[in-house]
Amino acid sequence: MGLAFRTVIVFDAQDLESESSFWAGLLGGTVLKEETWHSLIDSTGEWKMGFQLNPSHRKPEWPSGDQQQQIHLDLHTNTPEEMHKRIMALGGILLQSTDSFDTSEGFRVYSDPAGHPFCVGWGHPSREEVKEIVKNIDS
């Protein structure tokens, strides 16, 4: 077991309000606000994401450009079309529409209001299937 008891993804942003509201609207949860920091807390009380004020933050230019992405998230869903609609309603931007929602497995690339790219995938192994795969590897 690792020494860290929590992993929190932190994004820099010029506009903390739009950034933290976007992710809270997409993932659910409550935003705790300080002057230069916002935290996203889920319904179980777990700290999921942090947002750090950075007035000089530059949006990544994906897939190519002078300012490359430094990190991205992969979100998995069973309802890709519904997820797409929510992302767009929250101010997300579709960067790459690679697969039709009708395919059994696929992904699309979006960015949040601060320009951080993230992927939404569907048709991937469930948590239970992944546990079984790991169990078979470990045995």
Rosetta silent file (secondary structure, phi, psi, omega in degrees, C-alpha in Angstrom):
SEQUENCE: MGLAFRTVIVFDAQDLESESSFWAGLLGGTVLKEETWHSLIDSTGEWKMGFQLNPSHRKPEWPSGDQQQQIHLDLHTNTPEEMHKRIMALGGILLQSTDSFDTSEGFRVYSDPAGHPFCVGWGHPSREEVKEIVKNIDS
SCORE:     score description
SCORE:     0.000 S_00000001
   1 L     0.000  138.928 -179.361    0.000    0.000    0.000 S_00000001
   2 L   -73.052  165.387 -179.842    1.260    3.467   -0.871 S_00000001
   3 L   -80.966  -27.669  179.085    2.013    6.183    1.637 S_00000001
   4 L   -74.153  134.581 -179.936   -0.329    8.748    0.088 S_00000001
   5 L  -100.707   -4.859  179.971   -3.880    8.451    1.411 S_00000001
   6 L  -153.370  141.047  172.974   -5.491   10.733   -1.179 S_00000001
   7 L  -117.192  123.509 -179.491   -4.879   11.684   -4.783 S_00000001
   8 L  -124.969  125.473  173.968   -6.226   15.052   -5.864 S_00000001
   9 E   -82.334  131.119 -179.415   -5.925   16.409   -9.390 S_00000001
  10 E  -120.969  129.179  177.055   -5.251   20.172   -9.328 S_00000001
  11 E  -110.791  136.275  168.981   -5.801   22.486  -12.301 S_00000001
  12 E   -78.445  148.674  178.606   -4.421   25.990  -12.660 S_00000001
  13 E  -158.896  148.304  173.170   -6.928   28.560  -13.922 S_00000001
  14 L   -78.353  -31.661 -176.559   -7.319   32.293  -14.421 S_00000001
  15 L  -119.868   94.088 -177.331  -11.028   32.092  -13.540 S_00000001
  16 H   -61.562  -37.727 -176.906  -11.586   29.856  -10.504 S_00000001
  17 H   -62.538  -50.112 -178.155  -15.353   30.283  -10.559 S_00000001
  18 H   -69.077  -36.647 -178.543  -15.890   29.016  -14.116 S_00000001
  19 H   -67.677  -50.626 -178.055  -13.322   26.219  -13.739 S_00000001
  20 H   -69.352  -35.212  177.782  -14.608   24.810  -10.441 S_00000001
  21 H   -65.901  -38.691  177.678  -18.262   25.255  -11.488 S_00000001
  22 H   -58.159  -53.186 -176.084  -17.622   23.349  -14.722 S_00000001
  23 H   -69.312  -35.242  176.155  -16.160   20.302  -12.949 S_00000001
  24 H   -65.586  -39.206  178.062  -18.755   20.384  -10.142 S_00000001
  25 H   -67.269  -32.947 -178.119  -21.502   20.471  -12.764 S_00000001
  26 H   -83.128  -44.864 -174.773  -19.965   17.578  -14.673 S_00000001
  27 H   -98.369  -14.223 -175.209  -18.848   15.295  -11.815 S_00000001
  28 L    84.620  159.057  177.901  -21.215   16.426   -9.058 S_00000001
  29 L   123.627 -176.889 -177.041  -20.185   17.699   -5.676 S_00000001
  30 E  -118.144  138.714  177.880  -19.764   20.892   -3.716 S_00000001
  31 E   -97.992  123.800  172.172  -17.187   23.603   -4.323 S_00000001
  32 E   -97.343  126.002 -170.324  -15.444   25.016   -1.249 S_00000001
  33 E  -113.258  131.322  167.778  -14.078   28.452   -2.126 S_00000001
  34 L  -121.650  173.866 -174.301  -11.103   30.386   -0.857 S_00000001
  35 L   -60.714  -42.928 -175.746   -9.624   33.489   -2.462 S_00000001
  36 L  -119.398   14.284 -175.994   -6.948   31.701   -4.510 S_00000001
  37 E  -154.354  135.673  170.980   -8.102   28.069   -4.245 S_00000001
  38 E  -123.548  145.072  177.416  -11.289   26.085   -4.809 S_00000001
  39 E  -122.027  139.021  174.851  -11.841   22.437   -3.811 S_00000001
  40 E  -101.548  119.627 -178.889  -14.372   19.995   -5.272 S_00000001
  41 E  -113.733  129.410 -178.472  -15.789   17.685   -2.590 S_00000001
  42 L   -81.980  179.266 -174.191  -18.006   14.747   -3.591 S_00000001
  43 L   -66.932  -16.062  177.824  -21.183   13.582   -1.837 S_00000001
  44 L   -92.443   -1.313 -178.275  -19.195   11.206    0.415 S_00000001
  45 L    91.060    6.790 -179.016  -16.989   14.037    1.670 S_00000001
  46 L   -84.132  134.546  177.701  -14.007   12.978   -0.443 S_00000001
  47 E   -77.806  116.023 -173.385  -11.797   15.726   -1.865 S_00000001
  48 E  -101.649  -43.025 -176.634  -11.742   15.056   -5.633 S_00000001
  49 E  -144.015  155.704  174.036  -10.190   18.071   -7.360 S_00000001
  50 E  -126.270  154.173 -179.012   -8.455   21.330   -6.597 S_00000001
  51 E  -134.949  119.890 -172.768   -8.322   24.571   -8.578 S_00000001
  52 E  -109.770  129.194  179.066   -5.460   26.975   -8.087 S_00000001
  53 E   -67.193  125.753  176.662   -5.575   30.625   -9.136 S_00000001
  54 L  -140.753   94.667 -176.963   -2.875   31.314  -11.708 S_00000001
  55 L   -59.099  -22.157 -179.402   -3.345   34.695  -13.420 S_00000001
  56 L  -100.251   12.868  178.753   -0.707   33.820  -16.039 S_00000001
  57 L   -59.705  133.499  175.020   -2.209   30.418  -16.958 S_00000001
  58 L  -111.880  133.894  177.826   -2.214   29.828  -20.717 S_00000001
  59 L   -61.516  135.967  172.888   -4.710   27.431  -22.272 S_00000001
  60 L   -63.511  147.044  177.449   -3.054   24.357  -23.760 S_00000001
  61 L  -105.054   97.297 -174.644   -3.210   24.250  -27.563 S_00000001
  62 L  -104.098  139.396    5.928   -4.326   20.702  -28.313 S_00000001
  63 L   -89.615   -7.834  177.867   -3.357   18.652  -30.242 S_00000001
  64 L  -142.203  159.754  179.898   -0.450   20.859  -31.307 S_00000001
  65 L   149.370  178.152 -178.074    0.802   24.326  -30.553 S_00000001
  66 L   -67.690  -39.766 -179.143    3.275   26.277  -28.474 S_00000001
  67 L  -103.300   98.314 -177.917    1.552   25.540  -25.159 S_00000001
  68 L   -81.458  159.570  174.333    1.072   21.763  -24.967 S_00000001
  69 L   -64.639  148.750  176.529   -1.120   19.925  -22.475 S_00000001
  70 L  -103.490  -26.579 -177.501    0.640   18.835  -19.315 S_00000001
  71 L  -160.740  155.099  170.432   -1.942   16.296  -18.126 S_00000001
  72 L  -146.459  157.843  178.822   -5.405   15.130  -19.081 S_00000001
  73 E  -101.559  147.789  169.039   -8.227   13.179  -17.491 S_00000001
  74 E  -111.530  120.320  175.640  -10.092   10.219  -18.949 S_00000001
  75 E  -106.077  139.604 -179.818  -13.731   10.055  -17.879 S_00000001
  76 E  -115.697  139.556 -176.630  -15.747    6.904  -18.567 S_00000001
  77 L  -142.734  157.025  171.476  -19.513    6.847  -19.048 S_00000001
  78 L   -98.144   -6.758 -178.002  -22.322    4.533  -20.070 S_00000001
  79 L  -129.259   73.108 -173.344  -24.280    7.468  -21.536 S_00000001
  80 H   -62.541  -36.709 -179.282  -21.911    9.297  -23.925 S_00000001
  81 H   -68.678  -40.224  177.097  -24.552   11.429  -25.646 S_00000001
  82 H   -64.422  -41.751  178.396  -25.953   12.639  -22.319 S_00000001
  83 H   -62.479  -42.313  178.370  -22.407   13.371  -21.088 S_00000001
  84 H   -58.120  -47.602 -179.207  -21.691   15.334  -24.286 S_00000001
  85 H   -61.257  -40.604 -179.813  -24.791   17.486  -23.789 S_00000001
  86 H   -66.584  -44.599  179.941  -23.864   18.224  -20.165 S_00000001
  87 H   -58.236  -47.091 -178.467  -20.274   19.134  -21.071 S_00000001
  88 H   -65.580  -40.242  179.512  -21.424   21.530  -23.768 S_00000001
  89 H   -64.960  -28.902 -179.390  -24.089   23.097  -21.509 S_00000001
  90 L   -85.201   -2.235  178.778  -21.437   23.706  -18.846 S_00000001
  91 L   100.700   11.577  175.807  -19.189   25.571  -21.280 S_00000001
  92 L   -71.891  164.478 -178.945  -16.928   22.743  -22.413 S_00000001
  93 E  -124.580  129.946  175.431  -15.466   22.685  -25.911 S_00000001
  94 E   -78.328  118.407 -179.420  -15.431   19.667  -28.235 S_00000001
  95 E   -96.137  -36.419 -178.709  -11.858   19.339  -29.537 S_00000001
  96 E  -149.416  120.253  177.969  -12.075   16.040  -31.386 S_00000001
  97 E  -102.014   89.182 -172.640  -15.141   14.039  -32.340 S_00000001
  98 L   -86.361  -32.514 -173.807  -13.555   10.689  -33.115 S_00000001
  99 L  -132.919  148.996  174.510  -16.446    8.278  -32.695 S_00000001
 100 L   -73.313  148.829  176.935  -20.199    8.221  -33.163 S_00000001
 101 L   -64.350  -17.684 -178.677  -22.285    7.749  -30.017 S_00000001
 102 L   -78.519  -13.237 -179.814  -23.744    4.679  -31.744 S_00000001
 103 L   -73.537  151.198 -178.342  -20.456    2.743  -31.595 S_00000001
 104 L   -72.370  -24.300  178.141  -20.106    0.159  -28.824 S_00000001
 105 L  -143.994  137.073  179.475  -16.737    1.611  -27.777 S_00000001
 106 E  -175.488 -176.130  176.016  -15.292    5.041  -28.394 S_00000001
 107 E  -157.173  160.365  173.292  -14.055    8.356  -27.090 S_00000001
 108 E  -136.707  154.458 -178.882  -14.182   12.102  -27.708 S_00000001
 109 E  -112.383  131.508 -179.523  -11.814   14.862  -26.624 S_00000001
 110 E  -128.328  173.373  167.183  -13.059   18.041  -24.926 S_00000001
 111 E  -133.058  152.895  175.451  -11.594   20.934  -22.971 S_00000001
 112 L   -83.562  178.943 -176.657  -12.863   22.674  -19.866 S_00000001
 113 L   -59.234  -27.159  178.747  -13.273   26.476  -19.697 S_00000001
 114 L   -87.822    0.621  176.282   -9.574   26.959  -18.838 S_00000001
 115 L    93.993    3.211  179.670   -8.550   24.849  -21.842 S_00000001
 116 L   -71.835  120.592  179.349   -7.509   21.641  -20.049 S_00000001
 117 E   -70.998  146.759  171.915   -8.127   18.715  -22.428 S_00000001
 118 E  -150.829  154.991 -178.615   -9.980   15.624  -21.211 S_00000001
 119 E  -108.730  147.373  170.532  -11.401   12.523  -22.863 S_00000001
 120 E  -119.295  119.759 -178.749  -14.804   10.908  -22.475 S_00000001
 121 E  -117.522  157.688  176.876  -14.829    7.222  -23.313 S_00000001
 122 E  -144.095  157.675  178.235  -17.523    4.561  -23.409 S_00000001
 123 L    81.858   13.364 -179.659  -17.695    0.805  -23.865 S_00000001
 124 L   -89.931  166.344 -178.079  -14.611    0.145  -21.746 S_00000001
 125 L   -57.345  143.158  177.864  -14.344   -2.595  -19.096 S_00000001
 126 L   -73.632  169.311  176.860  -16.438   -2.074  -15.953 S_00000001
 127 H   -56.197  -42.028 -179.439  -14.901   -1.797  -12.486 S_00000001
 128 H   -65.981  -40.901  178.432  -15.792   -5.450  -11.864 S_00000001
 129 H   -65.377  -39.496  178.373  -14.186   -6.549  -15.137 S_00000001
 130 H   -65.304  -41.654  177.230  -11.014   -4.604  -14.331 S_00000001
 131 H   -58.761  -41.152  179.545  -10.856   -6.216  -10.857 S_00000001
 132 H   -66.026  -40.656  177.765  -11.101   -9.637  -12.487 S_00000001
 133 H   -61.143  -47.639 -179.859   -8.333   -8.791  -14.961 S_00000001
 134 H   -62.603  -42.722  178.883   -6.056   -7.612  -12.117 S_00000001
 135 H   -58.264  -43.166  179.519   -6.912  -10.702  -10.063 S_00000001
 136 H   -67.552  -33.553  177.796   -5.906  -12.952  -12.970 S_00000001
 137 H   -68.943  -42.539 -176.215   -2.630  -11.041  -13.432 S_00000001
 138 H   -73.037  -19.871 -175.455   -1.780  -11.242   -9.728 S_00000001
 139 L   -95.702    0.000    0.000   -2.476  -14.986   -9.444 S_00000001
